[in-house]
Amino acid sequence: MSQPDIIVLAGGTGGAKLARGMADAAGAQRVAVIANTGDDIEIYGAHVSPDPDLVSFWLADAIDDRGWGLQGDSFAVMDALRELGVDVWFNLGDRDLAWCLERARMLAEGLSVTEALACLNLALGVRARVLPMSDDPVRTWIRIGETGWAGFQEFMIRDRATGLIEGLEYRGAEQAAPSAEVLGAIAGATAIVIGPSNPLASIGPILAVPGIREALIAAAAPVVAVSPIVGGKVLKGPTAQFMAFAALELSAAGVADFYGELLDGMVADENVAGLATLQTDTRMDDPLARARVASETLSFAEGLRG
């Protein structure tokens, strides 16, 4: 397999959709996705890695219509746990649970997070590379008013992302390091695209790992971001809450302010003053739209190459 040269930083549905669009537009073998692991959680004896798995399921054309998990999955284990009196606030399908249990087994036997995901993706037939941002544990924590601190999954699912965000930490990031695979992918890139993901909750943990931001700045490839703000609104998720916490404008310009010196350009449905901008419809509601946004973004990045 040839080395991938199109790098996508991703977390959440927007980043996963763009990664699939890139694979369709340019060929899966050219794509490597650096995925957020700050949302990971150990539960039911399994190691769940929501963002890398979401990307993997999209790339395998195995994502369920509900937008997460494996297509057509059953939930017999979760139902059985409820019958036993377990508070099942985090729902996993049976096949999804098997995937995460197998990851936990491989990690216990000494494989790295990157190696374990590569094995799982090989079994699923994923041809693009999906790279966890680090093999070291990093966890995103949120502080909500008087409620106090909670892990990202507790905040998102158990507490339904309610309340005013007053604190954000990427715990473990300072002690973490990017894998050799991540640094190699960035160094060999011809285009680096930050997906339309939550800048603080999905991309922030990736950039918090020492060495990744520096590698992106030093990369020969142009770095462009696809804005998650469409028509002045967020299509999905609590991005607006996080942008408000960081005192960032809910716009493509606000996203650009967060990424700062990393960016050579922005893809958005609005112009960003002072930054090379491709104005286009960034919605990715179907395969044709995903491939179009990916193709336009790649052409735009190529035009920025010095």
VENKA-V314862 format. One record per residue. N is the residue number from 1. RES is the residue in three letters. PHI is phi in degrees with one decimal (999 if undefined). PSI is psi as a letter, one per 40 degrees, with the letter a starting at -180 (NA if undefined). OMEGA is omega in radians with two decimals (NA if undefined). Layout:
BEGIN
n:res:phi:psi:omega
N:RES:PHI:PSI:OMEGA
N:RES:PHI:PSI:OMEGA
END
This chain:
BEGIN
n:res:phi:psi:omega
1:MET:999:h:3.12
2:SER:-71.5:i:3.13
3:GLN:-70.8:h:3.10
4:PRO:-69.2:i:3.13
5:ASP:-126.2:e:3.06
6:ILE:-106.6:h:-3.04
7:ILE:-109.1:h:3.09
8:VAL:-118.7:h:2.97
9:LEU:-91.6:h:-2.97
10:ALA:-144.0:i:2.98
11:GLY:-161.1:h:3.11
12:GLY:81.2:a:-3.00
13:THR:-64.9:d:-3.11
14:GLY:-59.7:d:3.13
15:GLY:-64.7:d:3.13
16:ALA:-66.2:d:3.10
17:LYS:-62.5:d:3.14
18:LEU:-65.7:d:3.10
19:ALA:-58.8:d:3.10
20:ARG:-64.9:d:3.09
21:GLY:-61.6:d:3.11
22:MET:-62.9:d:3.12
23:ALA:-62.0:d:3.14
24:ASP:-70.9:d:-3.05
25:ALA:-80.3:d:-3.00
26:ALA:-117.8:e:-3.07
27:GLY:103.1:h:-3.04
28:ALA:-59.9:d:-3.09
29:GLN:-66.6:e:3.14
30:ARG:-90.1:e:-2.96
31:VAL:-106.8:h:2.94
32:ALA:-127.3:h:-3.13
33:VAL:-111.2:h:3.01
34:ILE:-94.5:h:-2.95
35:ALA:-109.4:i:3.12
36:ASN:-67.1:h:3.03
37:THR:-113.0:e:3.12
38:GLY:-66.4:e:3.14
39:ASP:-89.9:e:-3.06
40:ASP:-58.8:i:3.13
41:ILE:-149.0:i:3.03
42:GLU:-98.8:h:-3.08
43:ILE:-155.8:i:-3.12
44:TYR:58.2:f:-3.10
45:GLY:77.4:e:-3.09
46:ALA:-112.8:i:3.02
47:HIS:-104.6:h:-3.09
48:VAL:-97.7:h:-3.12
49:SER:-126.4:g:-2.93
50:PRO:-57.5:d:-3.06
51:ASP:-72.4:d:3.06
52:PRO:-58.3:d:-3.13
53:ASP:-69.8:d:3.08
54:LEU:-58.6:d:3.09
55:VAL:-60.5:d:-3.11
56:SER:-61.5:d:-3.11
57:PHE:-67.4:d:3.06
58:TRP:-64.2:d:-3.11
59:LEU:-64.9:d:-3.14
60:ALA:-85.9:e:-3.07
61:ASP:57.4:f:-3.09
62:ALA:-117.8:e:-3.09
63:ILE:-71.5:i:3.12
64:ASP:-77.0:i:-3.12
65:ASP:-61.3:d:3.13
66:ARG:-72.0:e:3.07
67:GLY:101.0:e:3.09
68:TRP:-151.5:i:3.12
69:GLY:75.5:i:-3.08
70:LEU:-87.7:i:-3.07
71:GLN:-56.8:h:3.06
72:GLY:69.8:e:-3.09
73:ASP:-67.6:i:3.05
74:SER:-102.7:i:-3.06
75:PHE:-133.0:f:-3.09
76:ALA:-63.9:d:-3.11
77:VAL:-66.7:d:3.12
78:MET:-62.6:d:3.12
79:ASP:-63.4:d:3.14
80:ALA:-66.8:d:3.09
81:LEU:-63.1:d:3.10
82:ARG:-62.0:d:3.12
83:GLU:-63.1:d:3.12
84:LEU:-87.6:e:3.09
85:GLY:90.3:e:3.14
86:VAL:-77.0:h:3.06
87:ASP:-79.7:g:-3.08
88:VAL:-89.1:g:3.12
89:TRP:-93.3:e:3.12
90:PHE:-112.7:h:-3.00
91:ASN:-91.0:h:3.06
92:LEU:-129.1:h:3.04
93:GLY:-67.8:i:-3.07
94:ASP:-63.2:d:3.13
95:ARG:-70.6:d:3.07
96:ASP:-63.3:d:3.10
97:LEU:-62.5:d:3.11
98:ALA:-60.8:d:3.10
99:TRP:-57.6:d:-3.08
100:CYS:-75.7:d:3.04
101:LEU:-67.9:d:3.12
102:GLU:-66.9:d:3.05
103:ARG:-61.0:d:-3.14
104:ALA:-59.1:d:3.12
105:ARG:-63.1:d:-3.13
106:MET:-64.6:d:3.10
107:LEU:-63.8:d:3.13
108:ALA:-64.9:d:3.13
109:GLU:-85.1:e:3.03
110:GLY:109.3:e:3.07
111:LEU:-70.7:i:3.06
112:SER:-78.6:i:3.08
113:VAL:-58.3:d:3.13
114:THR:-64.7:d:-3.13
115:GLU:-65.2:d:-3.14
116:ALA:-63.3:d:3.14
117:LEU:-65.7:d:3.10
118:ALA:-61.2:d:3.10
119:CYS:-64.1:d:3.13
120:LEU:-63.0:d:-3.12
121:ASN:-68.6:d:3.07
122:LEU:-61.3:d:3.13
123:ALA:-65.8:d:-3.12
124:LEU:-88.9:e:3.11
125:GLY:83.7:f:3.12
126:VAL:-77.0:h:-3.09
127:ARG:-96.4:d:3.01
128:ALA:-74.1:i:3.10
129:ARG:-96.7:h:3.06
130:VAL:-113.8:h:-3.02
131:LEU:-113.1:h:2.98
132:PRO:-56.5:i:-3.06
133:MET:-63.2:d:3.14
134:SER:-159.3:i:3.00
135:ASP:-85.3:e:3.11
136:ASP:-94.0:i:-3.10
137:PRO:-72.3:h:3.00
138:VAL:-130.3:h:-3.12
139:ARG:-130.6:h:3.12
140:THR:-85.9:h:3.12
141:TRP:-121.3:i:-3.09
142:ILE:-122.1:h:3.03
143:ARG:-109.2:h:-3.14
144:ILE:-116.5:h:3.02
145:GLY:39.0:b:-3.11
146:GLU:-75.8:e:-3.14
147:THR:-67.3:d:3.13
148:GLY:92.6:a:-3.05
149:TRP:-82.9:i:3.07
150:ALA:-146.1:i:3.03
151:GLY:-64.2:i:-3.02
152:PHE:-59.0:d:-3.12
153:GLN:-67.8:d:3.07
154:GLU:-62.3:d:3.12
155:PHE:-62.6:d:-3.04
156:MET:-73.2:d:-2.96
157:ILE:-101.3:d:-3.10
158:ARG:-66.0:d:-3.09
159:ASP:-97.4:e:3.06
160:ARG:56.5:f:3.05
161:ALA:52.1:f:3.13
162:THR:-98.3:i:3.09
163:GLY:101.9:i:-3.12
164:LEU:-85.9:h:3.14
165:ILE:-72.8:h:-3.13
166:GLU:-121.7:e:3.12
167:GLY:-161.9:i:3.14
168:LEU:-145.9:h:3.13
169:GLU:-134.4:i:3.02
170:TYR:-106.0:g:-3.00
171:ARG:-71.3:h:-3.10
172:GLY:94.3:e:-3.06
173:ALA:-61.8:d:-3.08
174:GLU:-64.5:d:-3.14
175:GLN:-94.4:e:-3.08
176:ALA:-87.3:i:3.08
177:ALA:-142.0:i:3.05
178:PRO:-69.4:i:3.09
179:SER:-72.4:i:3.06
180:ALA:-61.1:d:3.14
181:GLU:-65.6:d:3.12
182:VAL:-65.2:d:-3.12
183:LEU:-65.3:d:3.11
184:GLY:-67.1:d:3.12
185:ALA:-63.6:d:3.14
186:ILE:-64.6:d:-3.10
187:ALA:-64.8:d:-3.10
188:GLY:-94.6:e:-3.04
189:ALA:-75.5:i:2.92
190:THR:-103.8:e:3.05
191:ALA:-151.9:h:3.11
192:ILE:-122.5:h:-3.06
193:VAL:-122.2:h:3.01
194:ILE:-87.5:h:-3.04
195:GLY:-67.3:i:3.12
196:PRO:-76.6:g:-3.10
197:SER:-107.8:i:3.07
198:ASN:-58.0:h:-3.04
199:PRO:-57.3:d:-3.07
200:LEU:-83.4:d:-3.02
201:ALA:-87.5:d:-3.07
202:SER:-107.0:d:-3.13
203:ILE:-94.7:d:3.13
204:GLY:-52.3:d:3.13
205:PRO:-63.1:d:3.11
206:ILE:-63.9:d:-3.10
207:LEU:-70.3:e:-3.13
208:ALA:-78.6:e:3.12
209:VAL:-73.6:h:-3.09
210:PRO:-54.0:h:3.11
211:GLY:106.4:d:-3.09
212:ILE:-75.6:d:3.10
213:ARG:-57.4:d:-3.13
214:GLU:-62.5:d:3.13
215:ALA:-66.7:d:3.12
216:LEU:-66.2:d:3.13
217:ILE:-65.3:d:-3.09
218:ALA:-81.0:e:-3.05
219:ALA:-61.7:i:3.07
220:ALA:-72.7:d:-3.11
221:ALA:-76.2:i:3.03
222:PRO:-68.2:i:3.09
223:VAL:-111.6:h:3.10
224:VAL:-125.1:i:3.12
225:ALA:-117.1:i:3.00
226:VAL:-98.7:h:-3.05
227:SER:-69.7:h:3.04
228:PRO:-83.3:e:-3.13
229:ILE:-94.7:h:-3.11
230:VAL:-124.7:h:-3.12
231:GLY:61.6:f:3.14
232:GLY:76.9:e:-3.10
233:LYS:-131.5:i:3.06
234:VAL:-96.1:h:-3.10
235:LEU:-71.9:d:-3.09
236:LYS:-157.5:i:3.01
237:GLY:90.0:i:-3.02
238:PRO:-92.3:f:-3.12
239:THR:-56.5:d:-3.12
240:ALA:-60.3:d:3.13
241:GLN:-63.5:d:-3.13
242:PHE:-70.8:d:3.11
243:MET:-63.9:d:3.12
244:ALA:-64.1:d:3.10
245:PHE:-57.7:d:-3.11
246:ALA:-87.0:e:-3.13
247:ALA:57.2:f:3.11
248:LEU:-106.3:i:3.09
249:GLU:-64.4:h:3.13
250:LEU:-81.2:g:-3.08
251:SER:-162.8:i:3.07
252:ALA:-61.3:d:3.10
253:ALA:-64.3:d:3.09
254:GLY:-64.2:d:3.08
255:VAL:-63.2:d:3.11
256:ALA:-61.2:d:3.11
257:ASP:-61.6:d:3.14
258:PHE:-65.9:d:-3.10
259:TYR:-78.7:d:3.02
260:GLY:56.0:b:-3.00
261:GLU:-68.5:e:3.11
262:LEU:-64.2:d:-2.90
263:LEU:-87.8:h:2.92
264:ASP:-101.3:e:-3.12
265:GLY:-168.4:i:-3.12
266:MET:-134.0:h:3.02
267:VAL:-109.7:h:-3.04
268:ALA:-159.3:i:3.07
269:ASP:-91.0:e:3.09
270:GLU:-143.3:i:-3.14
271:ASN:-78.4:i:3.06
272:VAL:-113.3:h:-3.10
273:ALA:-61.4:h:3.08
274:GLY:80.8:e:-3.13
275:LEU:-138.9:h:3.07
276:ALA:-56.0:h:-3.03
277:THR:-130.9:h:2.93
278:LEU:-98.9:h:3.11
279:GLN:-88.1:h:-3.12
280:THR:-159.4:i:3.06
281:ASP:-74.6:h:-3.06
282:THR:-97.9:e:3.09
283:ARG:-70.0:i:-3.09
284:MET:-127.6:g:-3.01
285:ASP:-83.5:e:-3.11
286:ASP:-151.4:i:-3.08
287:PRO:-56.9:d:-3.14
288:LEU:-63.5:d:3.13
289:ALA:-66.8:d:3.12
290:ARG:-62.6:d:3.13
291:ALA:-66.3:d:3.14
292:ARG:-64.7:d:3.14
293:VAL:-60.2:d:3.13
294:ALA:-63.2:d:-3.11
295:SER:-63.6:d:3.12
296:GLU:-64.7:d:3.14
297:THR:-65.4:d:3.12
298:LEU:-64.9:d:3.12
299:SER:-62.4:d:3.11
300:PHE:-63.3:d:3.13
301:ALA:-63.5:d:3.12
302:GLU:-61.0:d:3.12
303:GLY:-69.9:e:3.13
304:LEU:-91.4:e:-3.07
305:ARG:-67.9:h:-3.08
306:GLY:-73.3:NA:NA
END
